[in-house]
Amino acid sequence: MTASSHSPPPAAPDVPARRTAAAPRARRVWRQDFAASLVVFLVALPLCVGVAVASGVPAELGLVTGIVGGLVAGLMPGSSLQVSGPAAGLTVLVYEAVQEHGIGTLGVLVLAAGLLQTAMGLMRLGRWFRAISVAVVQGMLAGIGLVLIAGQLYAMADTPAPAGGPAKFAGLPALVVGTAGSPAALTAAALGVGTIAVLVLWPRLPGAARLLPAPLVAVALATAVAVVFDPPVARVDVRGLLASIQPPSGSDFARLAEFGVLGTVLAFTLIASAESLFSAAAVDRMHDGPRTDYDKELVAQGAGNAVCGALGALPMTAVIVRSSANVRAGARTKASRVLHGVWLLLFAALVPAALGVIPLAALAGVLVHAGWKLVPVRAMVPLWREHRGEAVVLAATAVAIVATNLFEGVLVGLLLAVAKTAWDMSHVHVDVVDTGTGPIVVRLVGNATFLRLPKMLDTLERLPADRPIELDLTGLRHLDHACGTALGAWADRHNEDGVDPVRVAV
């Protein structure tokens, strides 16, 4: 018998020990996710209701979208920690769609947008949304924020808002005068201003006080004042969860053949997708866990919107406010965002009447604050100093959205971004070397496009006709047809008037 036959068998892995060590870690992760889900629920509740009311739909539909964001999108792969629900960024577009096409068509719009999102995700187009100009996205959000603020200032005074961004801004002086002369409007405005004050001051309080989310505290305090003193202010209209859900009918689907409806579907799709994927990129920078798969996240957002559309609810996006609250609260897995959907469902099913005591002015104050955070005021000055063209694109996109509508404003921003990129890429340096004895050498370096043609021709046409000229094109990375034709025409004219033909080095 060999010596090796007496060697002991290899030790079996200590599986029970590993399981024993993993159990406390699993319980710790579960506790963190459970606590984070409660925080996200408390942040999401007033925002879901506020976005729905501002969008011109029943408050319960905002809760439905939040529930779907947790239970449907939350269970799917993509981003593990970002939270989805109704977003302030789509409020203006949804309101315009409801006013123009009716609330019955909203479900069709959202369903079609969700299916389109899912198709784009399956075609692996999610990563391409990162190629959208950041200035256009910031300008889009700034324009949305400005229109949202203008509209919600009327809601803070319990006054109907005029249609269209320009009309909202033009009517603000009359709103101030009318509010000052109406005790009821002044009372509502005071509740709204008080809500904004709490939202601004709450993050500056000591850490222990900030355990409760600022939106919940602000709305709760305004509601408490309204309950105790019972002022004559408008409150949330409660219809009940099941009564608010209205799936689209066959006649609603027939409207998809209309050009305006298709444009709204495209706007929903692009804006919701871009906002969700930009949110995912921001959330990824907040934690060291798994990174977002953009294509899978786009499929998850599409599936959620398809369900929201089938229920006649609001469109959903990933929302940075709730997502950042989720990360800061210590969430570790997707369980926190799924549980937040469970808490929203329980609230909507068990205590819907609690919504009926919330003053609309308080919700308007929450959205005014949310709209202000969409406007990159602090970033504009350094952006203007370092990237002036980007700042122009951002401001022009925002102004175009206010002046027209969201879809047309974004198109203006995209066209400006493309034009700016073309201008930046067409840099060409014209270097004239004249030693006084030999030929004049003109060197072109860079990208010669029609955008820089006036500069090149001005330089060439100032050259004397009685001197030989050498045109050096070896430094050009690109010469488009317009520039090539113009340079040929200039050379022909010089050859007719000059003493020597132009020599071209290519």
Rosetta blueprint (number, residue, H / E / L):
1 M L
2 T L
3 A H
4 S H
5 S H
6 H H
7 S L
8 P L
9 P L
10 P L
11 A L
12 A L
13 P L
14 D L
15 V H
16 P H
17 A H
18 R H
19 R H
20 T H
21 A H
22 A H
23 A H
24 P H
25 R H
26 A H
27 R H
28 R H
29 V H
30 W H
31 R H
32 Q H
33 D H
34 F H
35 A H
36 A H
37 S H
38 L H
39 V H
40 V H
41 F H
42 L H
43 V H
44 A H
45 L H
46 P H
47 L H
48 C H
49 V H
50 G H
51 V H
52 A H
53 V H
54 A H
55 S L
56 G L
57 V L
58 P L
59 A H
60 E H
61 L H
62 G H
63 L H
64 V H
65 T H
66 G H
67 I H
68 V H
69 G H
70 G H
71 L H
72 V L
73 A H
74 G H
75 L H
76 M L
77 P L
78 G L
79 S L
80 S L
81 L L
82 Q L
83 V E
84 S E
85 G E
86 P L
87 A L
88 A H
89 G H
90 L H
91 T H
92 V H
93 L H
94 V H
95 Y H
96 E H
97 A H
98 V H
99 Q H
100 E H
101 H H
102 G L
103 I H
104 G H
105 T H
106 L H
107 G H
108 V H
109 L H
110 V H
111 L H
112 A H
113 A H
114 G H
115 L H
116 L H
117 Q H
118 T H
119 A H
120 M H
121 G H
122 L H
123 M L
124 R L
125 L L
126 G H
127 R H
128 W H
129 F H
130 R H
131 A H
132 I L
133 S L
134 V H
135 A H
136 V H
137 V H
138 Q H
139 G H
140 M H
141 L H
142 A H
143 G H
144 I H
145 G H
146 L H
147 V H
148 L H
149 I H
150 A H
151 G H
152 Q H
153 L H
154 Y H
155 A H
156 M H
157 A L
158 D L
159 T L
160 P L
161 A L
162 P L
163 A L
164 G L
165 G H
166 P H
167 A H
168 K H
169 F H
170 A H
171 G L
172 L H
173 P H
174 A H
175 L H
176 V H
177 V H
178 G H
179 T H
180 A H
181 G L
182 S L
183 P H
184 A H
185 A H
186 L H
187 T H
188 A H
189 A H
190 A H
191 L H
192 G H
193 V H
194 G H
195 T H
196 I H
197 A H
198 V H
199 L H
200 V H
201 L H
202 W H
203 P H
204 R H
205 L L
206 P L
207 G L
208 A L
209 A H
210 R H
211 L H
212 L L
213 P L
214 A H
215 P H
216 L H
217 V H
218 A H
219 V H
220 A H
221 L H
222 A H
223 T H
224 A H
225 V H
226 A H
227 V H
228 V H
229 F H
230 D L
231 P L
232 P L
233 V L
234 A L
235 R E
236 V L
237 D L
238 V L
239 R L
240 G L
241 L H
242 L H
243 A H
244 S H
245 I L
246 Q L
247 P L
248 P L
249 S L
250 G H
251 S H
252 D H
253 F H
254 A H
255 R H
256 L H
257 A H
258 E L
259 F H
260 G H
261 V H
262 L H
263 G H
264 T H
265 V H
266 L H
267 A H
268 F H
269 T H
270 L H
271 I H
272 A H
273 S H
274 A H
275 E H
276 S H
277 L H
278 F H
279 S H
280 A H
281 A H
282 A H
283 V H
284 D H
285 R L
286 M L
287 H L
288 D L
289 G L
290 P L
291 R L
292 T L
293 D L
294 Y H
295 D H
296 K H
297 E H
298 L H
299 V H
300 A H
301 Q H
302 G H
303 A H
304 G H
305 N H
306 A H
307 V H
308 C H
309 G H
310 A H
311 L L
312 G L
313 A L
314 L L
315 P L
316 M L
317 T E
318 A E
319 V E
320 I H
321 V H
322 R H
323 S H
324 S H
325 A H
326 N H
327 V H
328 R H
329 A L
330 G L
331 A L
332 R L
333 T L
334 K L
335 A H
336 S H
337 R H
338 V H
339 L H
340 H H
341 G H
342 V H
343 W H
344 L H
345 L H
346 L H
347 F H
348 A H
349 A H
350 L H
351 V L
352 P H
353 A H
354 A H
355 L H
356 G H
357 V H
358 I L
359 P E
360 L H
361 A H
362 A H
363 L H
364 A H
365 G H
366 V H
367 L H
368 V H
369 H H
370 A H
371 G H
372 W H
373 K H
374 L H
375 V L
376 P L
377 V H
378 R H
379 A H
380 M H
381 V H
382 P H
383 L H
384 W H
385 R H
386 E H
387 H L
388 R H
389 G H
390 E H
391 A H
392 V H
393 V H
394 L H
395 A H
396 A H
397 T H
398 A H
399 V H
400 A H
401 I H
402 V H
403 A H
404 T L
405 N L
406 L H
407 F H
408 E H
409 G H
410 V H
411 L H
412 V H
413 G H
414 L H
415 L H
416 L H
417 A H
418 V H
419 A H
420 K H
421 T H
422 A H
423 W H
424 D H
425 M H
426 S L
427 H L
428 V E
429 H E
430 V E
431 D E
432 V E
433 V E
434 D L
435 T L
436 G L
437 T L
438 G L
439 P L
440 I E
441 V E
442 V E
443 R E
444 L E
445 V E
446 G E
447 N E
448 A E
449 T L
450 F H
451 L H
452 R H
453 L H
454 P H
455 K H
456 M H
457 L H
458 D H
459 T H
460 L H
461 E H
462 R L
463 L L
464 P L
465 A L
466 D L
467 R L
468 P L
469 I E
470 E E
471 L E
472 D E
473 L E
474 T E
475 G E
476 L E
477 R E
478 H E
479 L E
480 D L
481 H H
482 A H
483 C H
484 G H
485 T H
486 A H
487 L H
488 G H
489 A H
490 W H
491 A H
492 D H
493 R H
494 H H
495 N H
496 E H
497 D H
498 G L
499 V L
500 D L
501 P L
502 V L
503 R E
504 V E
505 A E
506 V L
